[in-house]
Amino acid sequence: MNRLYFFAALALANLSMICESHSQDEFPILEGPYLGQKPPGMIAEPFAPGVISRDGWELEGVFAPGMKEFYFTMDRAKATDVDTDTESKSFLPTVIGFRQHNNVWKKFTEFKRKGEIVFSPDSNRMHMAKGYRDREGDGWSERKSLGPMIDRKEWGIMRLSASAKGTYVFDDFKSDDDNAIRISRLKDGKREEPVAMSSTVNSGKFTAHPFIAPDESYLIWDSKREGGYGDADLYISFREKDGSRGPAINMGPQVNSDKADFYASVTPNGKQLLFNRTISRSDDHINVDIYWVYAQVIENLRSKL
């Protein structure tokens, strides 16, 4: 029995060393801001090509407030199915986390994705659809539920974004209204029942993945609408002076393409806009990359109102 235990332990140790070595070799040493990448200009381009954006399923890139952590999702099984509600042995959506220390970025965590990541503006909470993880020292807590008001079986939430005031905006792929986006505000410290946003946002098809600015001055989401550039496009709506939501504005050819462009987020320093783009798709392969563009595109659109 002791001999069996010894050889089993030795095998596990060797497997651990192999996995650790693979993890170290998987990504090169990255130095400087933005994982060592030169910031983009006014035309969207791939983020960290060959490092993060490769031939495969890499998406949902987000920086945490402070710009010292970066997370993205990849399929560890190299699956062709990107249905967010489907999980099988051939589809293993996995979050990879990098952390910068002494100007060097290194992978420091990896975990199964359960909800698309969006950070609270104060960096203390990692929202993950119907759940969240809170900062605990140098790491994160276990995933917790946001409670029965949000964590409903009949809702298929992919992404929930929160403002500095605690307003929640989230999508629902199970909705009968083409993935209706809902909003829930905090009033006198109490959370209000989520309600569907107006047709300004909830129009077209496959409307999803909202991102609300920390100060709620704008909302970005993706949808497939008439007059777009092809597949899903990114849209933005600015807050009017009376607090209402302004018209939906297509973010234009500097951001959108004839392919599916979706899941946008603005870096916490307000300088870059990151989003996903489906590069190609066939029966046996899909290539989704992370793109980024100078966030001045948002102010340029605002100035035209």
Secondary structure as GFF3:
##gff-version 3
##sequence-region A 1 305
A	DSSP	alpha_helix	2	26	.	.	.	ID=ss1
A	DSSP	beta_strand	30	31	.	.	.	ID=ss2
A	DSSP	alpha_helix	33	36	.	.	.	ID=ss3
A	DSSP	beta_strand	45	46	.	.	.	ID=ss4
A	DSSP	beta_strand	58	63	.	.	.	ID=ss5
A	DSSP	beta_strand	69	75	.	.	.	ID=ss6
A	DSSP	beta_strand	93	101	.	.	.	ID=ss7
A	DSSP	beta_strand	104	112	.	.	.	ID=ss8
A	DSSP	beta_strand	117	119	.	.	.	ID=ss9
A	DSSP	beta_strand	125	128	.	.	.	ID=ss10
A	DSSP	beta_strand	131	136	.	.	.	ID=ss11
A	DSSP	beta_strand	139	140	.	.	.	ID=ss12
A	DSSP	beta_strand	144	145	.	.	.	ID=ss13
A	DSSP	beta_strand	160	162	.	.	.	ID=ss14
A	DSSP	beta_strand	168	170	.	.	.	ID=ss15
A	DSSP	beta_strand	182	184	.	.	.	ID=ss16
A	DSSP	beta_strand	186	187	.	.	.	ID=ss17
A	DSSP	beta_strand	190	191	.	.	.	ID=ss18
A	DSSP	beta_strand	195	196	.	.	.	ID=ss19
A	DSSP	beta_strand	205	212	.	.	.	ID=ss20
A	DSSP	beta_strand	218	224	.	.	.	ID=ss21
A	DSSP	beta_strand	233	238	.	.	.	ID=ss22
A	DSSP	beta_strand	249	250	.	.	.	ID=ss23
A	DSSP	beta_strand	261	266	.	.	.	ID=ss24
A	DSSP	beta_strand	272	281	.	.	.	ID=ss25
A	DSSP	beta_strand	286	294	.	.	.	ID=ss26
A	DSSP	alpha_helix	296	303	.	.	.	ID=ss27
###
